[in-house]
Amino acid sequence: MFNYLDLTIAFFISAITALLVTYPVKKLAVKMGVMDKPNHRKIHQKATPRLGGLAIFIGALFGMIYLQPSHIYVDEILIGSIIILITGALDDKYTIRPIIKLSGQVIAASLLIYAGLVIERITIPLLGVVELGFLGPVLTFFWIIGITNAINLIDGLDGLATGVTTIALISIFAMALVDYQVLVAYLCITFIGANIGFLYHNFYPAKIYMGDTGSNLLGYIVAIISILGLFKNITFFSFIIPVVILAVPIFDTLVAMIRRMYNKESIMTADRRHIHYQLIDAGYSHQKTVVIIYLFSALFGIIGILFSEADLTISLFFTAVMIFLLHIFAELAGLVMGGKRPVVTMLRRGKTFIFKPFKKRKKSRKSSD
């Protein structure tokens, strides 16, 4: 059984540490000139310090020191996290070439694979458990690199990447408690706490950004946690559970890759056409855009949890629901059907039809009063 008191204490240690450490990290970023300056691609209007990922790392580290986990991969996870952290910090300061940043990610991923942390098997309906063999390290490598960059790509609005990763970690944490995945639960609760502590400074209007220091770190940690906990789960669609929970960043990354290949651009080229920018261009405010993505992330997180306990028939039903939600999300962002929103419009009309009689009753009561 988990010691829930220890988990609670670790959460508050991480949250309070990240909350407090962000103040000196902000001063350090300003002193070192690690600033995110406005340009044509970005929304913020004034130079804002970044390097906030350092505060998240320190917060989570203090929580882990309290919990003192015993696991064969703890050292490799810590070393890999430091490599990712240093690579991100260098990019925040000097805007290093994409190939150099990718090299840091490759080293961190390879370290874990060399230590033996690989996706060994997945469960597919009708086929059962499929042993991956030599494909395991390959899939693991691309999963770590892919998720690391997926979180990095959605870090475009105040509090967005912090909130999305927190929601994903909460979903994985819930499953870790059920399956008694100790290290997964420890990593989840400490990074949830650190994220929430940092979010106080990072939510709109942000006083500091996490930068690549934070987005790469969070992507790396979420990738590791999903390998430790979700790919090891021998249930129907075990391979799809982490994909569902991380549907928003994965969807955004795939759309960006397809768009850049279609336009014959480098897939590493930054642009202003990610989902969060599309929502803002569609007329949603900064806060509403972030909340919309939070809500969809939470829905996919819930579906992921339900997936983990579902049989084949129910899993197929949730798959249909997920596809429907992704279509709504794409309509809101103007990514499909030439910007038209037939499903969203239909849902809005349905909402008006259902709630219109209640509004009339309220008006009639007010007039009678």
NUSE-797538 format. One record per residue (C-alpha): residue number from 0; x, z, y; residue in three letters. Coordinates in steps of 0.001 Angstrom, whole numbers. Example, Ala and Ser with C-alpha at 12.3 -4.5 7.8 and 13.67 -1.06 7.14 Angstrom:
<sites>
     k         u         w         v     r
     0     12300      7800     -4500   ala
     1     13670      7140     -1060   ser
</sites>
This chain:
<sites>
     k         u         w         v     r
     0         0         0         0   met
     1      1077      -688      3557   phe
     2      1777      2193      5873   asn
     3      -605      1178      8648   tyr
     4       744      3868     10961   leu
     5      4218      2315     10747   asp
     6      2774     -1138     11421   leu
     7       912       205     14461   thr
     8      3999      1978     15809   ile
     9      6117     -1168     15270   ala
    10      3516     -3220     17141   phe
    11      3632      -912     20178   phe
    12      7443      -684     20079   ile
    13      7679     -4482     20153   ser
    14      4977     -4904     22818   ala
    15      6318     -2221     25180   ile
    16      9933     -3331     24689   thr
    17      9110     -6972     25459   ala
    18      6963     -5919     28421   leu
    19      9774     -3846     29959   leu
    20     12751     -6026     28989   val
    21     11133     -9058     30636   thr
    22     11891     -7534     34077   tyr
    23     15717     -7524     33667   pro
    24     15580    -10854     31783   val
    25     13762    -12360     34766   lys
    26     16458    -11045     37142   lys
    27     19174    -12369     34801   leu
    28     17567    -15826     34725   ala
    29     17390    -15944     38533   val
    30     21000    -14750     38881   lys
    31     22257    -17336     36368   met
    32     20136    -20095     37879   gly
    33     18098    -20601     34703   val
    34     15073    -21909     36583   met
    35     12286    -24312     35674   asp
    36     12052    -26564     38714   lys
    37      8919    -28611     39533   pro
    38      8953    -32358     38880   asn
    39      6507    -35226     38343   his
    40      5864    -34155     34742   arg
    41      5239    -30443     35342   lys
    42      2273    -28646     36859   ile
    43      3840    -25614     38521   his
    44      4662    -25949     42216   gln
    45      7661    -23630     42586   lys
    46     10844    -22864     40684   ala
    47     10139    -20269     37992   thr
    48     12689    -18376     35886   pro
    49     12770    -19109     32197   arg
    50     14739    -17483     29345   leu
    51     11723    -15279     28530   gly
    52     12267    -15944     24832   gly
    53     15124    -13455     25025   leu
    54     12634    -10679     25845   ala
    55     10414    -11734     22925   ile
    56     13395    -11647     20568   phe
    57     14539     -8203     21750   ile
    58     11000     -6828     21504   gly
    59     10541     -8085     17939   ala
    60     14053     -6925     16987   leu
    61     13322     -3355     18110   phe
    62     10124     -3359     16060   gly
    63     11998     -4621     12999   met
    64     14709     -1986     13460   ile
    65     11989       660     13293   tyr
    66     10444      -863     10145   leu
    67     13838     -1478      8479   gln
    68     12700     -4198      6053   pro
    69     14551     -4653      2793   ser
    70     14568     -8300      1718   his
    71     17122    -10789       416   ile
    72     16597    -13191      3342   tyr
    73     16631    -10724      6251   val
    74     20255    -11419      7248   asp
    75     19826    -15205      7107   glu
    76     16597    -15037      9144   ile
    77     18348    -12918     11790   leu
    78     21426    -15176     11970   ile
    79     19271    -18308     12073   gly
    80     17142    -16787     14857   ser
    81     20265    -16046     16911   ile
    82     21475    -19644     16451   ile
    83     18075    -20942     17610   ile
    84     18068    -18467     20500   leu
    85     21539    -19532     21728   ile
    86     20669    -23228     21383   thr
    87     17469    -22728     23374   gly
    88     19242    -20689     26050   ala
    89     21866    -23420     26489   leu
    90     19104    -25982     26882   asp
    91     17298    -23802     29422   asp
    92     20486    -23515     31473   lys
    93     22147    -26909     31067   tyr
    94     19397    -29216     29662   thr
    95     21586    -30241     26731   ile
    96     21143    -33558     24927   arg
    97     18322    -33639     22311   pro
    98     20812    -34356     19515   ile
    99     22739    -31153     20323   ile
   100     19543    -29101     20394   lys
   101     18496    -30678     17088   leu
   102     21913    -29806     15625   ser
   103     21286    -26114     16295   gly
   104     17932    -26355     14531   gln
   105     19515    -28175     11587   val
   106     22191    -25474     11205   ile
   107     19579    -22678     11304   ala
   108     17320    -24472      8782   ala
   109     20231    -25323      6473   ser
   110     21359    -21692      6486   leu
   111     18002    -20582      5076   leu
   112     17877    -23363      2505   ile
   113     21432    -22544      1358   tyr
   114     20348    -18907       955   ala
   115     17500    -20041     -1324   gly
   116     14482    -19813       970   leu
   117     12710    -23026       -42   val
   118      9189    -24230      -761   ile
   119      9372    -24319     -4551   glu
   120      5803    -25264     -5451   arg
   121      2423    -26152     -4023   ile
   122     -1043    -26004     -5528   thr
   123     -3162    -29151     -5532   ile
   124     -6783    -29238     -6753   pro
   125     -7213    -30897    -10172   leu
   126     -3427    -31040    -10602   leu
   127     -2799    -27307    -10340   gly
   128       636    -25924     -9508   val
   129      3153    -28672     -8755   val
   130      6846    -27759     -9000   glu
   131      8733    -29598     -6259   leu
   132     12215    -29438     -7768   gly
   133     14791    -31274     -5618   phe
   134     12034    -32151     -3109   leu
   135     11629    -28452     -2270   gly
   136     14687    -28173         9   pro
   137     13809    -31509      1665   val
   138     10229    -30410      2421   leu
   139     11500    -27024      3614   thr
   140     14000    -28657      5958   phe
   141     11440    -30952      7590   phe
   142      8846    -28154      7768   trp
   143     11212    -25834      9674   ile
   144     12415    -28578     12038   ile
   145      8876    -29922     12489   gly
   146      7170    -26612     13297   ile
   147     10041    -25512     15544   thr
   148      9563    -28636     17654   asn
   149      5760    -28544     17443   ala
   150      5673    -25160     19177   ile
   151      8239    -26417     21666   asn
   152      6019    -29402     22545   leu
   153      2909    -27344     23341   ile
   154      4841    -25038     25665   asp
   155      3611    -26823     28773   gly
   156      1166    -24396     30402   leu
   157      1351    -20727     31369   asp
   158       794    -18564     28289   gly
   159       -86    -21490     26014   leu
   160      2663    -21353     23372   ala
   161      2678    -17540     23481   thr
   162     -1050    -17369     22802   gly
   163     -1195    -20121     20170   val
   164      1644    -18611     18127   thr
   165       100    -15144     18450   thr
   166     -3201    -16436     17045   ile
   167     -1370    -18162     14173   ala
   168       609    -14990     13426   leu
   169     -2566    -12863     13420   ile
   170     -4102    -15231     10839   ser
   171     -1011    -15096      8625   ile
   172      -800    -11306      9092   phe
   173     -4351    -10903      7765   ala
   174     -3443    -12843      4614   met
   175      -153    -10957      4243   ala
   176     -2043     -7653      4139   leu
   177     -4341     -8960      1387   val
   178     -1489    -10412      -688   asp
   179       867     -7490        75   tyr
   180      3588     -9695      1571   gln
   181      5711     -6971      3159   val
   182      8351     -8981      5053   leu
   183      5704    -11460      6247   val
   184      3555     -8614      7586   ala
   185      6560     -6998      9294   tyr
   186      7645    -10228     10987   leu
   187      4076    -11014     12033   cys
   188      3268     -7621     13556   ile
   189      6548     -7368     15492   thr
   190      6289    -10870     16954   phe
   191      2588    -10387     17718   ile
   192      3527     -7263     19658   gly
   193      6460     -8943     21422   ala
   194      4296    -11938     22345   asn
   195      1544     -9769     23792   ile
   196      4055     -7730     25799   gly
   197      5573    -10930     27178   phe
   198      2162    -12515     27801   leu
   199      1564     -9956     30565   tyr
   200      4241    -11797     32555   his
   201      3584    -15273     31143   asn
   202      -167    -15742     31545   phe
   203     -1412    -17783     34495   tyr
   204        36    -17606     37079   pro
   205      3257    -17082     35121   ala
   206      6085    -15066     36668   lys
   207      8498    -16216     33951   ile
   208      8507    -18878     31234   tyr
   209      9741    -18393     27684   met
   210     11691    -21660     27951   gly
   211     13198    -23382     24927   asp
   212     14766    -20008     24178   thr
   213     11300    -18725     23276   gly
   214      9408    -21802     22084   ser
   215     12123    -22798     19599   asn
   216     12463    -19198     18414   leu
   217      8715    -18788     17881   leu
   218      8459    -22146     16119   gly
   219     11353    -21211     13843   tyr
   220      9872    -17801     13022   ile
   221      6367    -19175     12378   val
   222      7871    -21823     10059   ala
   223      9784    -19156      8109   ile
   224      6796    -16819      7887   ile
   225      4564    -19600      6570   ser
   226      7130    -20450      3881   ile
   227      7509    -16805      2855   leu
   228      3794    -16099      2768   gly
   229      1550    -19155      2630   leu
   230      3425    -21671       489   phe
   231      4002    -18934     -2080   lys
   232       241    -18366     -2382   asn
   233     -1011    -19838     -5665   ile
   234     -4514    -20845     -4548   thr
   235     -6415    -24086     -4097   phe
   236     -4915    -26171     -1275   phe
   237     -2006    -23743      -820   ser
   238       -54    -26542       849   phe
   239     -2804    -27086      3441   ile
   240     -3263    -23466      4594   ile
   241      -237    -23371      6955   pro
   242     -1168    -26848      8227   val
   243     -4697    -25650      9059   val
   244     -3489    -22509     10857   ile
   245     -1029    -24576     12907   leu
   246     -3427    -27517     13324   ala
   247     -3250    -27627     17144   val
   248       556    -27891     17559   pro
   249       864    -30143     14489   ile
   250     -1904    -32445     15750   phe
   251      -296    -32632     19191   asp
   252      3114    -33399     17659   thr
   253      1779    -36152     15397   leu
   254      -136    -37760     18283   val
   255      3008    -37614     20452   ala
   256      5173    -39181     17722   met
   257      2672    -41989     17054   ile
   258      2272    -42632     20799   arg
   259      6028    -42814     21395   arg
   260      6693    -45045     18391   met
   261      3850    -47365     19462   tyr
   262      5338    -47561     22965   asn
   263      8825    -48053     21454   lys
   264     10073    -44822     23043   glu
   265     12369    -42193     21583   ser
   266     10342    -39497     19816   ile
   267     12538    -36934     21603   met
   268     11541    -38238     25060   thr
   269      9556    -35726     27141   ala
   270      6340    -36953     28753   asp
   271      3159    -35714     30407   arg
   272       721    -36947     27788   arg
   273       389    -33936     25528   his
   274     -3036    -32522     24739   ile
   275     -2852    -29757     27344   his
   276     -2024    -32255     30082   tyr
   277     -4799    -34564     28888   gln
   278     -7316    -31710     29150   leu
   279     -6209    -30966     32704   ile
   280     -6412    -34675     33601   asp
   281     -9920    -34671     32088   ala
   282    -10958    -32173     34773   gly
   283    -10456    -28763     33158   tyr
   284     -8687    -26044     35141   ser
   285     -5371    -24549     34059   his
   286     -7025    -21389     32687   gln
   287     -9896    -23268     30992   lys
   288     -7449    -25609     29286   thr
   289     -5472    -22695     27872   val
   290     -8647    -20888     26754   val
   291     -9996    -24060     25075   ile
   292     -6782    -24428     23067   ile
   293     -6838    -20690     22258   tyr
   294    -10403    -21032     20919   leu
   295     -9572    -24025     18737   phe
   296     -6429    -22271     17459   ser
   297     -8544    -19220     16563   ala
   298    -11112    -21392     14749   leu
   299     -8396    -23071     12703   phe
   300     -6850    -19662     12003   gly
   301    -10185    -18401     10629   ile
   302    -10581    -21554      8530   ile
   303     -7053    -21025      7178   gly
   304     -7917    -17477      6110   ile
   305    -11116    -18687      4414   leu
   306     -9151    -21485      2723   phe
   307     -6878    -18924      1090   ser
   308     -9795    -17354      -800   glu
   309    -11969    -20433     -1362   ala
   310    -12622    -22498     -4491   asp
   311    -12458    -26300     -4571   leu
   312    -16008    -26984     -3337   thr
   313    -15781    -24585      -397   ile
   314    -12273    -25834       430   ser
   315    -13608    -29386       712   leu
   316    -16375    -28121      3008   phe
   317    -13824    -26400      5258   phe
   318    -11737    -29576      5255   thr
   319    -14746    -31475      6635   ala
   320    -15287    -28765      9255   val
   321    -11620    -28945     10275   met
   322    -11770    -32745     10678   ile
   323    -14933    -32370     12777   phe
   324    -13258    -29772     15013   leu
   325    -10176    -31952     15426   leu
   326    -12415    -34838     16487   his
   327    -14133    -32635     19097   ile
   328    -10714    -31482     20288   phe
   329     -9521    -35089     20553   ala
   330    -12677    -36046     22500   glu
   331    -12156    -33193     24966   leu
   332     -8586    -34352     25508   ala
   333     -9649    -37997     25902   gly
   334     -7488    -39128     22977   leu
   335    -10141    -41158     21103   val
   336    -12872    -43732     21755   met
   337    -11425    -44786     25087   gly
   338    -12134    -41406     26659   gly
   339    -15813    -41376     25639   lys
   340    -17234    -38091     24281   arg
   341    -20346    -38825     22195   pro
   342    -20067    -35772     19931   val
   343    -19269    -33396     22797   val
   344    -22155    -34848     24829   thr
   345    -24525    -34443     21870   met
   346    -23457    -30804     21415   leu
   347    -23969    -30090     25112   arg
   348    -27438    -31639     24999   arg
   349    -28250    -29557     21936   gly
   350    -27108    -26422     23738   lys
   351    -29286    -27310     26741   thr
   352    -32274    -28016     24481   phe
   353    -31915    -24675     22669   ile
   354    -31348    -22479     25718   phe
   355    -33634    -24270     28203   lys
   356    -36804    -22349     27185   pro
   357    -34972    -19015     27685   phe
   358    -33872    -20066     31173   lys
   359    -37464    -21012     32059   lys
   360    -38678    -17589     30866   arg
   361    -36106    -15825     33051   lys
   362    -37134    -17884     36071   lys
   363    -40821    -17183     35496   ser
   364    -40130    -13433     35164   arg
   365    -38166    -13423     38417   lys
   366    -40949    -15296     40250   ser
   367    -43598    -12902     38894   ser
   368    -41530     -9920     40040   asp
</sites>
